[in-house]
Amino acid sequence: MSEQSEQRNAEDEEFYSRDRPAHHPTLPEDRPRGNAGGPILPTLHHRGFWFTTAVVIGVILVIAVGIALFP
């Protein structure tokens, strides 16, 4: 570890220690940073090129029909 990261870690510990109770200063974090063994969330997937194309064409058609019917 570099000296700068050690200093940053010391500052973090000092900052977070202020809100810990005096009788138990080393309580575990209630919202741990990172994925500390928690459930892995499913990743989002893009629906694909053709779905996106269909949505864009559908929106254009709705606008065109709206303009054609109500000039």
HTML snippet that shows the backbone in 3Dmol.js (N, CA, C, O; Angstrom):
<script src="https://3Dmol.org/build/3Dmol-min.js"></script>
<div id="view" style="width:600px;height:400px;position:relative"></div>
<script>
const pdb = `
ATOM      1  N   MET A   1       0.827  -1.181   0.000  1.00  0.00           N
ATOM      2  CA  MET A   1       0.000   0.000   0.000  1.00  0.00           C
ATOM      3  C   MET A   1       0.871   1.244   0.000  1.00  0.00           C
ATOM      4  O   MET A   1       1.916   1.287   0.650  1.00  0.00           O
ATOM      5  N   SER A   2       0.447   2.216  -0.708  1.00  0.00           N
ATOM      6  CA  SER A   2       1.216   3.446  -0.729  1.00  0.00           C
ATOM      7  C   SER A   2       0.910   4.274   0.518  1.00  0.00           C
ATOM      8  O   SER A   2      -0.066   4.038   1.230  1.00  0.00           O
ATOM      9  N   GLU A   3       1.764   5.229   0.746  1.00  0.00           N
ATOM     10  CA  GLU A   3       1.591   6.090   1.922  1.00  0.00           C
ATOM     11  C   GLU A   3       0.306   6.908   1.817  1.00  0.00           C
ATOM     12  O   GLU A   3      -0.369   7.151   2.817  1.00  0.00           O
ATOM     13  N   GLN A   4      -0.023   7.330   0.596  1.00  0.00           N
ATOM     14  CA  GLN A   4      -1.225   8.132   0.388  1.00  0.00           C
ATOM     15  C   GLN A   4      -2.497   7.323   0.678  1.00  0.00           C
ATOM     16  O   GLN A   4      -3.424   7.837   1.304  1.00  0.00           O
ATOM     17  N   SER A   5      -2.547   6.066   0.228  1.00  0.00           N
ATOM     18  CA  SER A   5      -3.734   5.258   0.482  1.00  0.00           C
ATOM     19  C   SER A   5      -3.850   4.897   1.964  1.00  0.00           C
ATOM     20  O   SER A   5      -4.957   4.797   2.495  1.00  0.00           O
ATOM     21  N   GLU A   6      -2.708   4.702   2.631  1.00  0.00           N
ATOM     22  CA  GLU A   6      -2.748   4.439   4.071  1.00  0.00           C
ATOM     23  C   GLU A   6      -3.291   5.657   4.815  1.00  0.00           C
ATOM     24  O   GLU A   6      -4.065   5.517   5.761  1.00  0.00           O
ATOM     25  N   GLN A   7      -2.884   6.848   4.385  1.00  0.00           N
ATOM     26  CA  GLN A   7      -3.378   8.073   5.011  1.00  0.00           C
ATOM     27  C   GLN A   7      -4.876   8.212   4.773  1.00  0.00           C
ATOM     28  O   GLN A   7      -5.617   8.601   5.676  1.00  0.00           O
ATOM     29  N   ARG A   8      -5.327   7.894   3.555  1.00  0.00           N
ATOM     30  CA  ARG A   8      -6.754   7.989   3.232  1.00  0.00           C
ATOM     31  C   ARG A   8      -7.539   6.994   4.083  1.00  0.00           C
ATOM     32  O   ARG A   8      -8.613   7.328   4.585  1.00  0.00           O
ATOM     33  N   ASN A   9      -7.020   5.776   4.253  1.00  0.00           N
ATOM     34  CA  ASN A   9      -7.703   4.778   5.085  1.00  0.00           C
ATOM     35  C   ASN A   9      -7.786   5.234   6.537  1.00  0.00           C
ATOM     36  O   ASN A   9      -8.793   5.012   7.208  1.00  0.00           O
ATOM     37  N   ALA A  10      -6.724   5.873   7.016  1.00  0.00           N
ATOM     38  CA  ALA A  10      -6.725   6.369   8.395  1.00  0.00           C
ATOM     39  C   ALA A  10      -7.767   7.474   8.544  1.00  0.00           C
ATOM     40  O   ALA A  10      -8.467   7.539   9.555  1.00  0.00           O
ATOM     41  N   GLU A  11      -7.870   8.348   7.532  1.00  0.00           N
ATOM     42  CA  GLU A  11      -8.873   9.406   7.580  1.00  0.00           C
ATOM     43  C   GLU A  11     -10.278   8.827   7.541  1.00  0.00           C
ATOM     44  O   GLU A  11     -11.170   9.310   8.238  1.00  0.00           O
ATOM     45  N   ASP A  12     -10.484   7.783   6.722  1.00  0.00           N
ATOM     46  CA  ASP A  12     -11.791   7.126   6.664  1.00  0.00           C
ATOM     47  C   ASP A  12     -12.166   6.529   8.013  1.00  0.00           C
ATOM     48  O   ASP A  12     -13.292   6.694   8.481  1.00  0.00           O
ATOM     49  N   GLU A  13     -11.216   5.834   8.635  1.00  0.00           N
ATOM     50  CA  GLU A  13     -11.497   5.217   9.928  1.00  0.00           C
ATOM     51  C   GLU A  13     -11.819   6.279  10.971  1.00  0.00           C
ATOM     52  O   GLU A  13     -12.709   6.092  11.800  1.00  0.00           O
ATOM     53  N   GLU A  14     -11.094   7.394  10.930  1.00  0.00           N
ATOM     54  CA  GLU A  14     -11.360   8.470  11.880  1.00  0.00           C
ATOM     55  C   GLU A  14     -12.752   9.064  11.643  1.00  0.00           C
ATOM     56  O   GLU A  14     -13.490   9.326  12.594  1.00  0.00           O
ATOM     57  N   PHE A  15     -13.102   9.272  10.386  1.00  0.00           N
ATOM     58  CA  PHE A  15     -14.406   9.843  10.064  1.00  0.00           C
ATOM     59  C   PHE A  15     -15.533   8.913  10.490  1.00  0.00           C
ATOM     60  O   PHE A  15     -16.498   9.356  11.113  1.00  0.00           O
ATOM     61  N   TYR A  16     -15.423   7.637  10.161  1.00  0.00           N
ATOM     62  CA  TYR A  16     -16.500   6.700  10.462  1.00  0.00           C
ATOM     63  C   TYR A  16     -16.556   6.318  11.941  1.00  0.00           C
ATOM     64  O   TYR A  16     -17.587   5.838  12.411  1.00  0.00           O
ATOM     65  N   SER A  17     -15.474   6.522  12.676  1.00  0.00           N
ATOM     66  CA  SER A  17     -15.485   6.161  14.095  1.00  0.00           C
ATOM     67  C   SER A  17     -16.299   7.148  14.918  1.00  0.00           C
ATOM     68  O   SER A  17     -16.688   6.830  16.041  1.00  0.00           O
ATOM     69  N   ARG A  18     -16.566   8.334  14.387  1.00  0.00           N
ATOM     70  CA  ARG A  18     -17.293   9.354  15.152  1.00  0.00           C
ATOM     71  C   ARG A  18     -18.741   8.962  15.428  1.00  0.00           C
ATOM     72  O   ARG A  18     -19.302   9.348  16.454  1.00  0.00           O
ATOM     73  N   ASP A  19     -19.347   8.204  14.529  1.00  0.00           N
ATOM     74  CA  ASP A  19     -20.754   7.863  14.733  1.00  0.00           C
ATOM     75  C   ASP A  19     -20.938   6.478  15.345  1.00  0.00           C
ATOM     76  O   ASP A  19     -22.053   5.955  15.364  1.00  0.00           O
ATOM     77  N   ARG A  20     -19.881   5.891  15.834  1.00  0.00           N
ATOM     78  CA  ARG A  20     -19.969   4.580  16.478  1.00  0.00           C
ATOM     79  C   ARG A  20     -20.129   4.771  17.985  1.00  0.00           C
ATOM     80  O   ARG A  20     -19.550   5.694  18.558  1.00  0.00           O
ATOM     81  N   PRO A  21     -20.904   3.912  18.622  1.00  0.00           N
ATOM     82  CA  PRO A  21     -21.080   4.047  20.072  1.00  0.00           C
ATOM     83  C   PRO A  21     -19.760   3.828  20.817  1.00  0.00           C
ATOM     84  O   PRO A  21     -18.911   3.048  20.385  1.00  0.00           O
ATOM     85  N   ALA A  22     -19.609   4.517  21.922  1.00  0.00           N
ATOM     86  CA  ALA A  22     -18.357   4.446  22.683  1.00  0.00           C
ATOM     87  C   ALA A  22     -18.121   3.065  23.281  1.00  0.00           C
ATOM     88  O   ALA A  22     -16.971   2.644  23.413  1.00  0.00           O
ATOM     89  N   HIS A  23     -19.188   2.348  23.646  1.00  0.00           N
ATOM     90  CA  HIS A  23     -19.014   1.048  24.292  1.00  0.00           C
ATOM     91  C   HIS A  23     -18.670  -0.063  23.298  1.00  0.00           C
ATOM     92  O   HIS A  23     -18.235  -1.137  23.715  1.00  0.00           O
ATOM     93  N   HIS A  24     -18.851   0.164  22.016  1.00  0.00           N
ATOM     94  CA  HIS A  24     -18.519  -0.861  21.023  1.00  0.00           C
ATOM     95  C   HIS A  24     -18.060  -0.178  19.731  1.00  0.00           C
ATOM     96  O   HIS A  24     -18.814  -0.134  18.759  1.00  0.00           O
ATOM     97  N   PRO A  25     -16.851   0.348  19.709  1.00  0.00           N
ATOM     98  CA  PRO A  25     -16.400   1.152  18.581  1.00  0.00           C
ATOM     99  C   PRO A  25     -16.119   0.379  17.290  1.00  0.00           C
ATOM    100  O   PRO A  25     -15.905   0.986  16.241  1.00  0.00           O
ATOM    101  N   THR A  26     -16.118  -0.947  17.359  1.00  0.00           N
ATOM    102  CA  THR A  26     -15.783  -1.714  16.153  1.00  0.00           C
ATOM    103  C   THR A  26     -16.987  -2.480  15.609  1.00  0.00           C
ATOM    104  O   THR A  26     -16.850  -3.614  15.151  1.00  0.00           O
ATOM    105  N   LEU A  27     -18.155  -1.865  15.660  1.00  0.00           N
ATOM    106  CA  LEU A  27     -19.333  -2.512  15.096  1.00  0.00           C
ATOM    107  C   LEU A  27     -19.156  -2.692  13.585  1.00  0.00           C
ATOM    108  O   LEU A  27     -18.535  -1.853  12.933  1.00  0.00           O
ATOM    109  N   PRO A  28     -19.694  -3.774  13.028  1.00  0.00           N
ATOM    110  CA  PRO A  28     -19.608  -3.920  11.572  1.00  0.00           C
ATOM    111  C   PRO A  28     -20.476  -2.868  10.887  1.00  0.00           C
ATOM    112  O   PRO A  28     -21.455  -2.383  11.453  1.00  0.00           O
ATOM    113  N   GLU A  29     -20.102  -2.534   9.678  1.00  0.00           N
ATOM    114  CA  GLU A  29     -20.877  -1.533   8.945  1.00  0.00           C
ATOM    115  C   GLU A  29     -22.254  -2.089   8.624  1.00  0.00           C
ATOM    116  O   GLU A  29     -22.389  -3.254   8.250  1.00  0.00           O
ATOM    117  N   ASP A  30     -23.280  -1.249   8.773  1.00  0.00           N
ATOM    118  CA  ASP A  30     -24.624  -1.701   8.464  1.00  0.00           C
ATOM    119  C   ASP A  30     -24.876  -1.671   6.958  1.00  0.00           C
ATOM    120  O   ASP A  30     -25.784  -2.343   6.468  1.00  0.00           O
ATOM    121  N   ARG A  31     -24.091  -0.910   6.232  1.00  0.00           N
ATOM    122  CA  ARG A  31     -24.175  -0.881   4.769  1.00  0.00           C
ATOM    123  C   ARG A  31     -22.767  -1.051   4.214  1.00  0.00           C
ATOM    124  O   ARG A  31     -22.161  -0.073   3.776  1.00  0.00           O
ATOM    125  N   PRO A  32     -22.237  -2.259   4.222  1.00  0.00           N
ATOM    126  CA  PRO A  32     -20.856  -2.452   3.791  1.00  0.00           C
ATOM    127  C   PRO A  32     -20.656  -2.058   2.329  1.00  0.00           C
ATOM    128  O   PRO A  32     -21.527  -2.262   1.484  1.00  0.00           O
ATOM    129  N   ARG A  33     -19.514  -1.505   2.066  1.00  0.00           N
ATOM    130  CA  ARG A  33     -19.177  -1.113   0.707  1.00  0.00           C
ATOM    131  C   ARG A  33     -18.775  -2.339  -0.096  1.00  0.00           C
ATOM    132  O   ARG A  33     -18.176  -3.271   0.443  1.00  0.00           O
ATOM    133  N   GLY A  34     -19.100  -2.340  -1.372  1.00  0.00           N
ATOM    134  CA  GLY A  34     -18.768  -3.477  -2.219  1.00  0.00           C
ATOM    135  C   GLY A  34     -19.768  -4.596  -2.028  1.00  0.00           C
ATOM    136  O   GLY A  34     -20.777  -4.425  -1.344  1.00  0.00           O
ATOM    137  N   ASN A  35     -19.494  -5.732  -2.625  1.00  0.00           N
ATOM    138  CA  ASN A  35     -20.365  -6.899  -2.504  1.00  0.00           C
ATOM    139  C   ASN A  35     -19.732  -7.854  -1.500  1.00  0.00           C
ATOM    140  O   ASN A  35     -19.035  -8.795  -1.878  1.00  0.00           O
ATOM    141  N   ALA A  36     -19.978  -7.608  -0.240  1.00  0.00           N
ATOM    142  CA  ALA A  36     -19.363  -8.391   0.823  1.00  0.00           C
ATOM    143  C   ALA A  36     -20.123  -9.693   1.049  1.00  0.00           C
ATOM    144  O   ALA A  36     -20.716  -9.894   2.109  1.00  0.00           O
ATOM    145  N   GLY A  37     -20.106 -10.560   0.071  1.00  0.00           N
ATOM    146  CA  GLY A  37     -20.754 -11.850   0.212  1.00  0.00           C
ATOM    147  C   GLY A  37     -22.255 -11.815   0.077  1.00  0.00           C
ATOM    148  O   GLY A  37     -22.925 -12.810   0.355  1.00  0.00           O
ATOM    149  N   GLY A  38     -22.798 -10.688  -0.344  1.00  0.00           N
ATOM    150  CA  GLY A  38     -24.237 -10.573  -0.510  1.00  0.00           C
ATOM    151  C   GLY A  38     -24.694 -11.246  -1.791  1.00  0.00           C
ATOM    152  O   GLY A  38     -23.879 -11.779  -2.545  1.00  0.00           O
ATOM    153  N   PRO A  39     -25.991 -11.223  -2.037  1.00  0.00           N
ATOM    154  CA  PRO A  39     -26.494 -11.855  -3.251  1.00  0.00           C
ATOM    155  C   PRO A  39     -26.026 -11.096  -4.497  1.00  0.00           C
ATOM    156  O   PRO A  39     -25.920  -9.870  -4.494  1.00  0.00           O
ATOM    157  N   ILE A  40     -25.757 -11.837  -5.530  1.00  0.00           N
ATOM    158  CA  ILE A  40     -25.322 -11.234  -6.782  1.00  0.00           C
ATOM    159  C   ILE A  40     -26.571 -10.854  -7.563  1.00  0.00           C
ATOM    160  O   ILE A  40     -27.419 -11.699  -7.849  1.00  0.00           O
ATOM    161  N   LEU A  41     -26.672  -9.590  -7.902  1.00  0.00           N
ATOM    162  CA  LEU A  41     -27.837  -9.112  -8.629  1.00  0.00           C
ATOM    163  C   LEU A  41     -27.737  -9.514 -10.095  1.00  0.00           C
ATOM    164  O   LEU A  41     -26.642  -9.549 -10.656  1.00  0.00           O
ATOM    165  N   PRO A  42     -28.871  -9.817 -10.716  1.00  0.00           N
ATOM    166  CA  PRO A  42     -28.817 -10.178 -12.134  1.00  0.00           C
ATOM    167  C   PRO A  42     -28.430  -8.959 -12.970  1.00  0.00           C
ATOM    168  O   PRO A  42     -28.814  -7.829 -12.670  1.00  0.00           O
ATOM    169  N   THR A  43     -27.674  -9.215 -14.006  1.00  0.00           N
ATOM    170  CA  THR A  43     -27.265  -8.116 -14.867  1.00  0.00           C
ATOM    171  C   THR A  43     -28.367  -7.829 -15.871  1.00  0.00           C
ATOM    172  O   THR A  43     -29.094  -8.729 -16.290  1.00  0.00           O
ATOM    173  N   LEU A  44     -28.479  -6.573 -16.248  1.00  0.00           N
ATOM    174  CA  LEU A  44     -29.476  -6.182 -17.223  1.00  0.00           C
ATOM    175  C   LEU A  44     -28.939  -6.451 -18.621  1.00  0.00           C
ATOM    176  O   LEU A  44     -27.759  -6.230 -18.895  1.00  0.00           O
ATOM    177  N   HIS A  45     -29.808  -6.929 -19.498  1.00  0.00           N
ATOM    178  CA  HIS A  45     -29.402  -7.223 -20.867  1.00  0.00           C
ATOM    179  C   HIS A  45     -30.185  -6.347 -21.822  1.00  0.00           C
ATOM    180  O   HIS A  45     -31.374  -6.093 -21.630  1.00  0.00           O
ATOM    181  N   HIS A  46     -29.503  -5.895 -22.844  1.00  0.00           N
ATOM    182  CA  HIS A  46     -30.155  -5.108 -23.883  1.00  0.00           C
ATOM    183  C   HIS A  46     -31.040  -6.048 -24.694  1.00  0.00           C
ATOM    184  O   HIS A  46     -30.617  -7.155 -25.024  1.00  0.00           O
ATOM    185  N   ARG A  47     -32.260  -5.628 -25.019  1.00  0.00           N
ATOM    186  CA  ARG A  47     -33.206  -6.512 -25.706  1.00  0.00           C
ATOM    187  C   ARG A  47     -32.792  -6.831 -27.126  1.00  0.00           C
ATOM    188  O   ARG A  47     -33.215  -7.849 -27.674  1.00  0.00           O
ATOM    189  N   GLY A  48     -32.000  -6.012 -27.718  1.00  0.00           N
ATOM    190  CA  GLY A  48     -31.503  -6.332 -29.047  1.00  0.00           C
ATOM    191  C   GLY A  48     -31.810  -5.264 -30.077  1.00  0.00           C
ATOM    192  O   GLY A  48     -32.616  -4.361 -29.856  1.00  0.00           O
ATOM    193  N   PHE A  49     -31.149  -5.397 -31.191  1.00  0.00           N
ATOM    194  CA  PHE A  49     -31.240  -4.434 -32.274  1.00  0.00           C
ATOM    195  C   PHE A  49     -32.650  -4.370 -32.851  1.00  0.00           C
ATOM    196  O   PHE A  49     -33.178  -3.280 -33.069  1.00  0.00           O
ATOM    197  N   TRP A  50     -33.264  -5.524 -33.101  1.00  0.00           N
ATOM    198  CA  TRP A  50     -34.569  -5.532 -33.763  1.00  0.00           C
ATOM    199  C   TRP A  50     -35.671  -4.983 -32.875  1.00  0.00           C
ATOM    200  O   TRP A  50     -36.590  -4.334 -33.375  1.00  0.00           O
ATOM    201  N   PHE A  51     -35.610  -5.217 -31.603  1.00  0.00           N
ATOM    202  CA  PHE A  51     -36.591  -4.653 -30.676  1.00  0.00           C
ATOM    203  C   PHE A  51     -36.501  -3.131 -30.671  1.00  0.00           C
ATOM    204  O   PHE A  51     -37.517  -2.440 -30.755  1.00  0.00           O
ATOM    205  N   THR A  52     -35.292  -2.619 -30.571  1.00  0.00           N
ATOM    206  CA  THR A  52     -35.089  -1.174 -30.572  1.00  0.00           C
ATOM    207  C   THR A  52     -35.561  -0.570 -31.884  1.00  0.00           C
ATOM    208  O   THR A  52     -36.208   0.477 -31.889  1.00  0.00           O
ATOM    209  N   THR A  53     -35.243  -1.223 -32.997  1.00  0.00           N
ATOM    210  CA  THR A  53     -35.672  -0.747 -34.309  1.00  0.00           C
ATOM    211  C   THR A  53     -37.198  -0.722 -34.395  1.00  0.00           C
ATOM    212  O   THR A  53     -37.771   0.239 -34.908  1.00  0.00           O
ATOM    213  N   ALA A  54     -37.851  -1.755 -33.904  1.00  0.00           N
ATOM    214  CA  ALA A  54     -39.313  -1.823 -33.944  1.00  0.00           C
ATOM    215  C   ALA A  54     -39.940  -0.709 -33.103  1.00  0.00           C
ATOM    216  O   ALA A  54     -40.942  -0.120 -33.510  1.00  0.00           O
ATOM    217  N   VAL A  55     -39.375  -0.422 -31.962  1.00  0.00           N
ATOM    218  CA  VAL A  55     -39.903   0.645 -31.106  1.00  0.00           C
ATOM    219  C   VAL A  55     -39.759   2.000 -31.793  1.00  0.00           C
ATOM    220  O   VAL A  55     -40.685   2.811 -31.772  1.00  0.00           O
ATOM    221  N   VAL A  56     -38.599   2.245 -32.400  1.00  0.00           N
ATOM    222  CA  VAL A  56     -38.377   3.525 -33.087  1.00  0.00           C
ATOM    223  C   VAL A  56     -39.333   3.674 -34.259  1.00  0.00           C
ATOM    224  O   VAL A  56     -39.930   4.736 -34.439  1.00  0.00           O
ATOM    225  N   ILE A  57     -39.487   2.625 -35.058  1.00  0.00           N
ATOM    226  CA  ILE A  57     -40.405   2.672 -36.198  1.00  0.00           C
ATOM    227  C   ILE A  57     -41.840   2.852 -35.703  1.00  0.00           C
ATOM    228  O   ILE A  57     -42.607   3.603 -36.306  1.00  0.00           O
ATOM    229  N   GLY A  58     -42.211   2.182 -34.624  1.00  0.00           N
ATOM    230  CA  GLY A  58     -43.554   2.326 -34.059  1.00  0.00           C
ATOM    231  C   GLY A  58     -43.836   3.752 -33.621  1.00  0.00           C
ATOM    232  O   GLY A  58     -44.924   4.271 -33.870  1.00  0.00           O
ATOM    233  N   VAL A  59     -42.880   4.388 -32.977  1.00  0.00           N
ATOM    234  CA  VAL A  59     -43.064   5.772 -32.541  1.00  0.00           C
ATOM    235  C   VAL A  59     -43.198   6.688 -33.746  1.00  0.00           C
ATOM    236  O   VAL A  59     -44.050   7.577 -33.757  1.00  0.00           O
ATOM    237  N   ILE A  60     -42.368   6.483 -34.760  1.00  0.00           N
ATOM    238  CA  ILE A  60     -42.455   7.298 -35.977  1.00  0.00           C
ATOM    239  C   ILE A  60     -43.810   7.101 -36.651  1.00  0.00           C
ATOM    240  O   ILE A  60     -44.408   8.069 -37.119  1.00  0.00           O
ATOM    241  N   LEU A  61     -44.300   5.871 -36.707  1.00  0.00           N
ATOM    242  CA  LEU A  61     -45.611   5.613 -37.310  1.00  0.00           C
ATOM    243  C   LEU A  61     -46.740   6.281 -36.538  1.00  0.00           C
ATOM    244  O   LEU A  61     -47.649   6.847 -37.145  1.00  0.00           O
ATOM    245  N   VAL A  62     -46.699   6.228 -35.233  1.00  0.00           N
ATOM    246  CA  VAL A  62     -47.735   6.870 -34.421  1.00  0.00           C
ATOM    247  C   VAL A  62     -47.744   8.372 -34.676  1.00  0.00           C
ATOM    248  O   VAL A  62     -48.809   8.974 -34.813  1.00  0.00           O
ATOM    249  N   ILE A  63     -46.574   8.969 -34.738  1.00  0.00           N
ATOM    250  CA  ILE A  63     -46.494  10.407 -35.019  1.00  0.00           C
ATOM    251  C   ILE A  63     -47.006  10.709 -36.426  1.00  0.00           C
ATOM    252  O   ILE A  63     -47.758  11.665 -36.617  1.00  0.00           O
ATOM    253  N   ALA A  64     -46.605   9.902 -37.413  1.00  0.00           N
ATOM    254  CA  ALA A  64     -47.031  10.129 -38.800  1.00  0.00           C
ATOM    255  C   ALA A  64     -48.540   9.963 -38.944  1.00  0.00           C
ATOM    256  O   ALA A  64     -49.182  10.770 -39.617  1.00  0.00           O
ATOM    257  N   VAL A  65     -49.120   8.935 -38.328  1.00  0.00           N
ATOM    258  CA  VAL A  65     -50.564   8.724 -38.397  1.00  0.00           C
ATOM    259  C   VAL A  65     -51.289   9.864 -37.697  1.00  0.00           C
ATOM    260  O   VAL A  65     -52.323  10.327 -38.178  1.00  0.00           O
ATOM    261  N   GLY A  66     -50.761  10.318 -36.573  1.00  0.00           N
ATOM    262  CA  GLY A  66     -51.371  11.443 -35.869  1.00  0.00           C
ATOM    263  C   GLY A  66     -51.365  12.707 -36.705  1.00  0.00           C
ATOM    264  O   GLY A  66     -52.344  13.452 -36.711  1.00  0.00           O
ATOM    265  N   ILE A  67     -50.292  12.952 -37.398  1.00  0.00           N
ATOM    266  CA  ILE A  67     -50.212  14.131 -38.271  1.00  0.00           C
ATOM    267  C   ILE A  67     -51.157  13.960 -39.463  1.00  0.00           C
ATOM    268  O   ILE A  67     -51.818  14.918 -39.864  1.00  0.00           O
ATOM    269  N   ALA A  68     -51.229  12.762 -40.028  1.00  0.00           N
ATOM    270  CA  ALA A  68     -52.073  12.518 -41.209  1.00  0.00           C
ATOM    271  C   ALA A  68     -53.567  12.640 -40.855  1.00  0.00           C
ATOM    272  O   ALA A  68     -54.344  13.176 -41.646  1.00  0.00           O
ATOM    273  N   LEU A  69     -53.967  12.152 -39.685  1.00  0.00           N
ATOM    274  CA  LEU A  69     -55.371  12.182 -39.321  1.00  0.00           C
ATOM    275  C   LEU A  69     -55.830  13.534 -38.784  1.00  0.00           C
ATOM    276  O   LEU A  69     -56.996  13.897 -38.936  1.00  0.00           O
ATOM    277  N   PHE A  70     -54.931  14.273 -38.165  1.00  0.00           N
ATOM    278  CA  PHE A  70     -55.299  15.555 -37.569  1.00  0.00           C
ATOM    279  C   PHE A  70     -54.359  16.664 -38.074  1.00  0.00           C
ATOM    280  O   PHE A  70     -53.508  17.156 -37.333  1.00  0.00           O
ATOM    281  N   PRO A  71     -54.531  17.047 -39.354  1.00  0.00           N
ATOM    282  CA  PRO A  71     -53.601  18.044 -39.932  1.00  0.00           C
ATOM    283  C   PRO A  71     -53.762  19.439 -39.375  1.00  0.00           C
ATOM    284  O   PRO A  71     -53.043  20.352 -39.779  1.00  0.00           O
TER     285      PRO A  71
END
`;
const viewer = $3Dmol.createViewer("view");
viewer.addModel(pdb, "pdb");
viewer.setStyle({}, {cartoon: {color: "spectrum"}});
viewer.zoomTo();
viewer.render();
</script>
